[in-house]
Amino acid sequence: MRSYPLLIIGGGLSGLAAGIRVARFGLKVLILEKHSKAGGLNSYYYRNGRLLETGLHAITNYAPPEDRHAPLNRLLRQLKIPRRALKLQEQEISEILFPDRTSLCFSNDFDLLQKQVKKRFPHSTRQFARLVAEIDAYDPFTPRPKISARTFVSSFLQDSLLVEMLLCPIMFYGSSDEDDMDLSQFVILFRSIFQEGLFRPTGTIKGLLDLLLQQYRNFGGEIEFSSGVREILADGNTISGVRTDTDEKITCKHLVSTAGLPETRKLFTTLGSAAKFSKLTENDSSGRLSFFESICLFGKSVRQRFPQKRTIIFYNLQESFSYRRPEEAVDINSGVICFPGNFQGNPKQDFVQMRVTHLANYEIWRNIYNEENKTLYAAEKKLWAKRSREVLGKIIGNCDENIVYEDSFTPVTIERFTSRAKGAVYGSPYKVKDGRTHFENLYIAGTDQGYLGIVGALLSGVTMVNQHILNKI
Amino acid sequence: MTIDDIKNVILEIIRDIDDEADLDNLNPSEALRDQLDLDSMDFLDIVMELRKRYQIQIPEADYPQLATLESCVNYLIPRLKAA
């Protein structure tokens, strides 16, 4: 029987980061990844010989190299990855656009957003400054009960349009709650998106994943793909190991699960151990928010027509911004439009890529999806992609011409490839911030630990191992 | 190991964690964290690296004894005698 000091469920960003930390100090560690590729929610696939990314729009938490204590730089030191290996490209300018009302631009210089607020919301300038001062003073890493971010922001800003506009990108990039979010998470994301900023590595997410995998393997870490865990084996208050999909029993001293809260609970096959892990059933703790995303490649002639120098546009057409599971399959009244080519220093490609993300209803897509006959599902995907392009036409100009390639994914796609229950990209609304469980040697890392985004996921893996494992193994 | 050997080991570990660390102007009796702008995560790496290289376990309660280069050396002398 194989035995490891540390087993990790999931080869996404948090699992890889946790693995690198432990392997770096010469300890034996095995990652079990269900999918055939690494990355989890931030991965890639090939269509027509072209690599397409899933997840990654932009990475938050941009920081200059000299800011040693910035999350990005601390993280890279912890993973022993030299910053130059990533060849970071900063965003151009992003925009929060509420058509026919107003827009706010922001970049990696926080000053731009402050000036924009001053220009568009002159009466709110001082209120906004007070909000920022309060955010600066807030420690989001101290565990505390959930506080409503919406109530907090509204207590500073009288103009509800400004409240909605600030919440829009922050919710889209990380809220697992409908129409609100936890204040700590809001503060983390406000800093990561507005005060630090957006970037991406040169190349694709595959480059970043390969770098992490190489680092992990160089340190002696082991990873097995297409290796799902069927069962977590509990013995009283302790986890003794796991049983894999191929019925192999692997024992361990410590187990880190990055699968998510409801997903991990499902791996306890006795009622007693499942209840001990969490009183919330899988249904109660699953997130309700999922997304529909279209990837479109256009011929390069559209470049002149599309917004220049825009990296990401967060738009909303409704009176108030609705961030909840829609009644229909897809909510095209709001969305995130990303141009992965519009980062500084990116060489012009022979096509223009656009990715559009909307809130989507998991249940509806689940009901349409039929493993044996995908005709209806495929037709529905096409229909919503078309509707999405029609709405976009009004916002950024005609998106129907010159399409070279188009593909869409739905909440069902997310669930199938990431095992994330109900395709809930940002996981459960219940977070386990300290990573501890009722089992003394089982820890939660990743999305349901509560750090957000790519830098957040990696930091989650690092922090959980630093706090709970390195001093014990 | 001599005192100088131990000192060099510590400096080498720090350089490995941060290749831009300014080690030439280090005051041996002043806190490493303040001089080198290290945070608690970096500090943990020094402890883990010592463990990996010399199999010495440093309990968390002893971390304050590693605050300066001088105190590090004093703490490690008896533990690295045979190394």
Interface residues (C-beta under 8 A of the other chain):
Chain A: R24 F25 G26 R68 H69 R74 R77 Q78 V462 N466 L470 N471
Chain B: I17 D18 D37 D39 M41 D42 L44 D45 M48 E49 R51 K52 E60
